[in-house]
Amino acid sequence: MRIEAGFYKRVWRGFQNCCQRIMTGSVAGVLTMVLAGCTGLGAVGPDYQQPEMSLPDQWQESVQSDGLYNPDLEPPLSQWWQQFGDPDLDWLIETALKDDLSIAQAQARLRQARANRTQAVSALYPEIGTSVRATPTFYGAPESERPDTTQYDAEFDAAWEIDIFGGTRRSIEAAQAVTEASEAALANIRVSVAAEVAQNYVELRNSQMRLSIAKRNLASQAQTLQIAQWRHQAGLARQTDVAQARASLEQTRASLPDLEIELARANNRLSVLTGQAPGAVNERLSSARSTDRSLPSLPNTIATGIPTNVLTQRPDLREAERNLAAETARVGQVTARRYPSLNLGGSIGWTAFTLSGIGPANSLIGVLAGTLGATLFDGGRLRSEVDAQTAVQEQALFNYEQTVLQALEEVENALISHALSRQRVQAWASSAQASASAAQQSRQLYQSGLVDFEQVLITERSQLNAQESLARAQATQFISLIQLYKALGGGWQETPSVSDEPTVVQAAS
């Protein structure tokens, strides 16, 4: 059945005329005042206030930090890795912050939270629908004197739950807090990804450096083996000297596969962190650097700020605080269910047996109804729901307080670790220099026949151990600084905004 376009115009014109007549009536005026008074009531439940915690004015005096830390200056946290001047590290972190899949998941969760907030806001407004139908009636008997007819109906329906005691407003408040918590969670993942990329990059460069150290010592031990063989052939050394030299050489050679495995793992991890398949960054990072440039140089003075700033710099604290705000709002949302509810509903429609009859006032049918309902007895169910949500709010409060204390602990531990790691590096650097000199002198003295071969083996092993330990200490010192910047909340302040547009996922063919 075809309905002419003018039919819809007549329906809409009739709806406008009807609404104008109702809104000018006294009933509409009274209803408007009632609704204004209801929505003007305060929302039930507790109003959120951010908890205050007692924090120290300064960080603890780090053990023998020797002026390393400056609490009077704020640390460069937004892109802290750029101060090292390493293009490869800059590229890795920037790529990871753009393409890491854990960040992409957090962005999707943020879009979900924003959509949920929009749904919560929509509950404040009435829901309006419309329907149009045509009902033909046929009388098939030939003797029937009733003509066949078609009844046309057009109707607008509206339903509205009035937010008298603020249940919907508390729901919106909770949804907004959840959205802000999702934003903080995204920022926290950015912090973690930047720190993890930097730490794996340090481990990769450290593996390269230790591999280079092992290969240099392998070449040196090969020379020692050759000296022992020459002296044995000349009758100046025993066969055991040759066997010991070969055993020492092979022990060093046996350590190379473990270092190659560590290097491959670091390369693969960095590839995955940048959103690529394992091995994608191998070519860029494969060139081994010289020993003095294996890791970037570290600053002599580090700005730390004061403990109070941790509350504003760390996104995980922001996330915990926003979750507490959401649970507080939900207490009011649950409490509102114990109070009466007011629902308004109505419909405006036209009924006629011709299309031209739709729209005029004589075919209008209108219904307006209001329902005020309240629960009189439920066996304590609603009260227990409030009690349960209040307990959830208390858990969120304790979680926030614990998160603050853990943040302070992480910063203090990182400060102490980095300060003491500098002393470790200095000690191993002196040891490596002295052991290298001793190993060289021992080989020369053995070649001249002034010392036995056991002395050569001892000094060579000491040299390899000192150089290996120095490389590990340098990596540990660098990683402790990375952990300090992560503990301070670095790596998220200047991140780009997240679009509400969903990411298009292409199915694999």
C-alpha positions in Angstrom: 0.0 0.0 0.0 1.4 3.4 -1.0 1.1 6.3 1.4 1.4 9.7 -0.2 4.1 12.2 1.0 1.5 14.7 2.1 0.3 12.3 4.7 3.5 12.7 6.8 3.4 16.5 6.4 -0.2 16.5 7.8 0.8 14.3 10.7 3.7 16.5 11.7 1.7 19.7 11.3 -1.0 18.2 13.5 1.6 17.2 16.1 3.0 20.7 16.3 -0.5 22.2 16.7 -1.3 19.7 19.4 1.9 20.4 21.3 1.3 24.1 21.2 -2.2 23.7 22.6 -1.0 21.5 25.5 2.0 23.7 26.4 -0.3 26.7 26.7 -2.6 24.9 29.1 -2.6 25.1 32.9 -1.7 21.5 33.2 1.6 22.0 31.4 2.4 25.0 33.6 1.9 23.0 36.8 3.8 20.1 35.3 6.7 22.3 34.4 6.9 23.7 38.0 6.8 20.2 39.5 9.6 19.0 37.2 11.7 22.1 37.9 11.3 21.5 41.7 12.2 17.8 41.4 15.3 18.3 39.3 16.4 21.1 41.6 16.7 18.7 44.5 20.2 17.6 45.6 21.3 14.2 44.6 21.3 11.7 47.5 24.4 9.9 48.6 27.9 11.2 49.5 29.5 14.1 47.6 33.0 13.1 46.5 36.0 14.9 48.0 39.5 13.9 47.1 41.2 12.3 50.2 44.2 14.1 51.7 47.3 12.2 52.6 50.3 13.3 54.7 53.3 13.3 52.5 57.0 14.1 53.3 58.3 17.5 52.3 61.5 16.0 50.7 62.8 12.7 49.6 65.0 10.8 52.0 68.7 11.7 51.9 70.0 9.1 49.6 73.0 7.1 50.8 76.2 9.0 49.7 74.4 10.6 46.7 77.1 13.3 46.6 74.9 16.0 45.3 73.5 13.8 42.5 69.9 14.9 43.1 68.4 18.3 43.0 64.9 18.5 44.6 64.6 22.2 43.7 64.1 21.5 40.0 61.3 19.6 38.3 62.5 16.7 36.2 62.0 16.7 32.4 59.4 14.0 32.4 57.3 14.3 29.2 60.1 12.9 27.0 62.8 12.1 29.4 64.6 9.7 27.0 65.6 12.6 24.7 68.2 13.9 27.1 70.4 10.9 26.3 70.9 12.0 22.7 70.5 8.5 21.3 68.6 8.5 17.9 67.9 4.8 18.0 66.3 5.0 21.5 64.3 8.1 20.4 63.0 6.2 17.4 62.1 3.0 19.3 60.1 4.8 22.0 58.3 7.1 19.6 57.4 4.2 17.4 56.2 2.1 20.4 54.1 5.0 21.7 52.4 5.1 18.3 52.1 1.4 17.4 52.3 -0.7 20.6 49.2 -2.9 20.7 48.7 -2.6 24.5 48.3 1.2 24.0 45.8 0.5 21.2 43.8 -1.7 23.5 43.8 1.1 26.2 42.6 3.5 23.5 39.7 1.3 22.7 38.8 1.0 26.3 38.8 4.8 26.6 36.4 5.0 23.6 34.2 2.5 25.3 34.1 4.6 28.5 33.2 7.7 26.6 30.4 5.9 24.9 29.1 4.6 28.2 29.1 8.2 29.6 27.0 9.3 26.6 24.5 6.5 27.4 24.4 7.7 31.0 23.6 11.3 30.0 20.9 10.1 27.6 18.9 8.9 30.7 18.2 12.5 31.6 16.1 13.1 28.5 12.7 11.7 27.4 12.5 8.9 24.9 10.2 9.7 22.0 9.0 7.4 19.3 6.6 7.4 16.5 4.6 4.8 14.6 2.4 4.9 11.5 0.1 2.0 10.4 -2.7 1.2 8.1 -5.2 -1.5 8.9 -7.5 -2.7 6.0 -10.7 -4.6 6.9 -12.4 -6.8 4.3 -15.9 -8.3 4.4 -15.7 -11.1 1.9 -19.4 -12.2 1.9 -21.3 -11.0 -1.1 -24.4 -10.3 0.8 -22.6 -8.1 3.4 -23.7 -4.5 3.3 -20.5 -3.3 5.1 -18.0 -1.7 2.8 -14.4 -2.6 3.0 -12.5 0.0 5.1 -8.9 1.0 5.9 -8.1 2.6 9.3 -5.1 4.9 9.4 -3.3 5.6 12.6 -0.4 7.9 13.4 1.1 8.2 16.9 3.9 9.8 18.9 4.8 8.2 22.2 7.0 9.7 24.9 8.4 8.2 28.2 10.4 10.1 30.8 11.8 9.0 34.1 12.3 12.2 36.2 15.5 12.3 38.1 14.0 13.4 41.4 16.7 12.2 43.9 19.7 12.3 41.6 20.2 8.6 40.7 20.8 9.4 37.0 23.0 12.4 37.9 25.1 10.1 40.1 25.3 7.6 37.2 26.6 10.4 35.0 29.1 11.4 37.7 30.3 7.8 37.9 30.6 7.4 34.1 32.6 10.7 33.9 35.0 9.4 36.6 35.4 6.1 34.8 36.2 7.9 31.6 38.9 10.0 33.4 40.2 6.8 35.0 40.5 5.2 31.5 42.4 8.3 30.3 44.8 7.9 33.2 45.1 4.1 32.5 46.1 4.9 29.0 48.7 7.4 30.2 50.0 4.8 32.7 50.5 2.2 29.9 52.4 4.9 27.9 54.7 5.3 30.9 55.2 1.6 31.2 55.8 1.1 27.5 58.4 3.9 27.3 60.3 2.5 30.3 60.1 -1.1 29.0 61.4 -0.1 25.6 64.3 1.9 27.2 65.1 -1.0 29.5 65.2 -3.6 26.7 67.3 -1.2 24.6 69.8 -1.0 27.4 69.9 -4.7 27.7 70.4 -5.1 23.9 73.3 -2.7 23.9 74.7 -4.3 27.0 74.5 -7.7 25.3 76.3 -6.3 22.3 79.0 -4.8 24.5 79.5 -8.0 26.5 79.7 -10.0 23.3 82.4 -7.7 22.1 84.3 -8.1 25.4 84.1 -11.9 25.1 85.3 -11.9 21.5 88.2 -9.6 22.4 89.2 -11.8 25.4 88.8 -14.8 23.1 91.3 -13.3 20.7 93.7 -12.5 23.6 93.4 -16.1 24.9 94.1 -17.4 21.5 97.4 -15.5 21.5 98.1 -16.9 25.0 97.5 -20.4 23.7 99.8 -19.8 20.8 102.6 -18.5 23.2 102.1 -21.7 25.3 102.4 -23.9 22.2 105.6 -22.1 21.1 107.2 -22.4 24.5 106.2 -26.1 24.7 107.7 -26.8 21.3 110.9 -25.0 22.5 110.9 -27.2 25.6 110.4 -24.2 27.9 106.8 -25.1 29.0 104.9 -28.1 30.0 102.0 -29.8 28.1 99.7 -28.8 30.9 100.2 -25.1 30.1 98.9 -25.8 26.6 96.0 -27.8 27.9 95.1 -25.0 30.5 95.3 -22.3 27.8 93.0 -24.3 25.5 90.5 -25.0 28.3 90.4 -21.3 29.2 89.9 -20.4 25.5 87.0 -22.9 25.1 85.3 -21.7 28.3 85.2 -18.2 26.9 83.9 -19.5 23.5 81.2 -21.4 25.4 79.8 -18.1 26.8 79.1 -16.6 23.3 75.9 -18.5 22.6 74.3 -17.3 25.8 75.1 -13.7 24.9 73.7 -14.3 21.4 70.5 -15.6 22.9 70.2 -12.5 25.2 70.8 -10.3 22.2 68.1 -12.0 20.1 65.6 -11.8 22.9 66.1 -8.1 23.3 65.8 -7.5 19.6 62.6 -9.6 19.4 61.1 -7.8 22.4 61.8 -4.4 20.9 60.2 -5.4 17.6 57.0 -6.5 19.4 56.9 -3.4 21.6 57.0 -1.3 18.4 54.0 -3.3 17.0 56.1 -5.3 14.5 57.0 -9.0 14.0 60.0 -10.3 15.9 63.3 -9.4 14.1 61.9 -6.2 12.4 64.4 -3.9 14.2 67.4 -6.2 13.9 68.9 -4.5 10.9 68.7 -1.1 12.5 70.2 -2.1 15.8 72.7 -4.8 14.6 75.7 -2.5 14.5 77.7 -3.1 17.7 79.0 0.2 19.1 82.4 0.8 20.5 82.9 0.2 24.2 83.0 3.9 25.2 79.7 4.5 23.3 77.8 1.3 24.0 75.4 3.3 26.2 74.6 7.0 26.3 76.3 9.1 29.0 74.2 9.9 32.1 73.7 13.3 33.6 75.8 14.4 36.5 72.8 16.0 38.3 69.2 14.8 38.2 66.2 16.9 39.0 63.7 15.1 41.3 61.2 17.6 42.5 59.3 17.0 45.8 57.0 14.2 46.9 53.9 16.2 46.6 54.3 16.4 42.8 54.1 12.7 42.5 50.4 12.9 43.1 50.0 15.0 39.9 52.7 13.3 37.8 51.9 9.6 38.2 48.9 8.5 36.1 48.3 5.4 38.1 47.6 7.6 41.1 45.2 9.6 39.0 43.5 6.3 37.9 43.1 5.1 41.5 41.7 8.5 42.6 39.2 8.6 39.7 38.1 5.0 40.4 37.4 6.1 44.0 35.3 9.0 42.7 33.3 6.6 40.5 32.6 4.2 43.4 31.6 7.2 45.6 29.1 8.3 42.9 27.7 4.8 42.7 26.8 4.9 46.3 24.4 7.7 45.6 23.2 5.9 42.5 22.3 2.8 44.6 20.9 5.0 47.4 18.4 6.7 45.0 16.7 3.4 44.4 15.4 3.5 47.9 13.4 6.6 47.2 10.2 7.1 45.1 10.4 7.3 41.3 8.3 9.4 39.0 7.7 8.3 35.5 5.8 10.3 32.9 4.3 8.9 29.8 2.0 10.0 27.0 1.0 9.6 23.5 -0.6 11.7 20.8 -2.2 10.1 17.9 -4.7 10.4 15.1 -7.2 7.8 13.8 -9.2 8.2 10.6 -10.5 6.1 7.8 -9.0 8.3 5.1 -5.5 9.7 4.7 -6.9 13.3 4.5 -8.5 12.7 7.9 -5.1 12.4 9.6 -4.0 15.7 11.2 -7.1 17.7 12.0 -8.0 18.2 15.6 -11.2 16.1 15.3 -9.2 12.9 14.7 -6.8 13.6 17.7 -6.5 11.2 20.6 -4.1 12.1 23.4 -3.1 10.3 26.6 -0.9 11.7 29.4 -0.1 9.6 32.5 2.2 9.9 35.5 3.3 7.1 37.8 4.8 7.7 41.3 6.2 4.4 42.7 8.1 3.4 45.8 9.2 0.2 47.4 7.5 -0.4 50.7 9.1 -3.7 51.7 11.9 -5.7 50.2 13.4 -7.6 53.1 16.4 -5.3 53.3 17.5 -5.8 49.7 18.0 -2.1 48.8 19.6 -1.3 52.1 22.1 -4.2 51.6 22.9 -2.9 48.1 23.9 0.5 49.6 26.0 -1.2 52.3 27.7 -3.4 49.6 28.5 -0.4 47.4 29.8 1.5 50.5 32.2 -1.3 51.1 33.3 -1.1 47.5 33.9 2.6 48.0 36.0 1.9 51.1 38.1 -0.7 49.1 38.7 2.0 46.4 39.8 4.4 49.1 42.3 1.9 50.7 43.6 1.1 47.2 44.2 4.8 46.5 46.1 5.2 49.8 48.1 2.1 49.1 48.9 3.2 45.6 50.2 6.6 46.9 52.5 4.8 49.4 53.8 2.4 46.8 54.6 5.3 44.5 56.6 7.0 47.2 58.4 3.7 47.9 59.2 3.2 44.2 60.7 6.7 44.0 62.8 6.3 47.1 64.1 2.8 46.0 65.0 4.2 42.6 66.9 7.1 44.1 68.9 4.9 46.4 69.5 2.3 43.6 70.8 4.9 41.1 73.0 6.7 43.6 74.7 3.4 44.7 74.9 2.1 41.2 77.2 5.0 40.3 79.6 3.9 43.0 79.5 0.3 41.7 80.4 1.5 38.2 83.3 3.6 39.5 84.7 0.6 41.4 84.4 -1.8 38.5 85.9 0.7 36.1 89.0 0.9 38.3 89.1 -2.9 38.6 88.8 -3.4 34.9 91.6 -1.0 34.2 93.9 -2.7 36.7 93.1 -6.2 35.6 93.7 -5.4 32.0 97.1 -4.1 32.9 97.9 -7.1 35.0 96.9 -9.5 32.3 99.1 -7.8 29.7 102.1 -7.8 32.1 101.6 -11.5 33.0 101.6 -12.5 29.3 104.8 -10.6 28.8 106.5 -12.1 31.9 105.4 -15.6 30.9 106.7 -15.1 27.4 110.0 -14.2 29.0 109.9 -17.1 31.4 109.7 -15.0 34.5 106.3 -16.3 35.8 104.4 -19.6 35.5 101.3 -20.1 33.3 99.0 -20.3 36.3 99.6 -16.5 36.9 98.6 -15.8 33.3 95.3 -17.7 33.6 94.5 -16.0 36.9 95.0 -12.5 35.5 93.1 -13.3 32.2 90.1 -14.6 34.1 90.2 -11.6 36.4 90.3 -9.3 33.4 87.3 -11.0 31.7 85.3 -10.9 35.0 86.1 -7.2 35.7 85.1 -6.2 32.1 81.9 -8.3 32.2 81.0 -6.9 35.7 81.7 -3.3 34.5 79.4 -3.8 31.5 76.6 -5.2 33.8 77.1 -2.3 36.3 76.8 0.3 33.6 73.6 -1.3 32.3 72.2 -1.5 35.9 73.0 2.2 36.5 71.2 3.1 33.3 68.2 0.9 34.1 68.0 2.4 37.6 67.7 5.8 36.1 64.9 4.6 33.8 63.1 3.2 36.8 63.4 6.5 38.5 61.8 8.4 35.6 59.1 5.7 35.5 58.5 6.0 39.3 58.2 9.8 38.9 55.5 9.3 36.2 57.5 10.3 33.1 56.5 9.7 29.6 52.8 10.8 29.2 52.2 14.5 29.8 52.3 15.5 26.1 50.6 12.4 24.6 48.1 13.0 21.7 44.4 13.0 22.3 42.4 9.9 21.5 39.8 10.1 18.8 36.3 8.6 19.5 36.3 7.1 16.0 36.7 3.3 16.2 39.7 1.7 14.7 39.0 -0.2 11.4 40.2 -3.7 11.7 40.9 -5.5 8.5 40.1 -9.2 8.5 42.9 -11.5 7.4 42.4 -13.0 4.0 
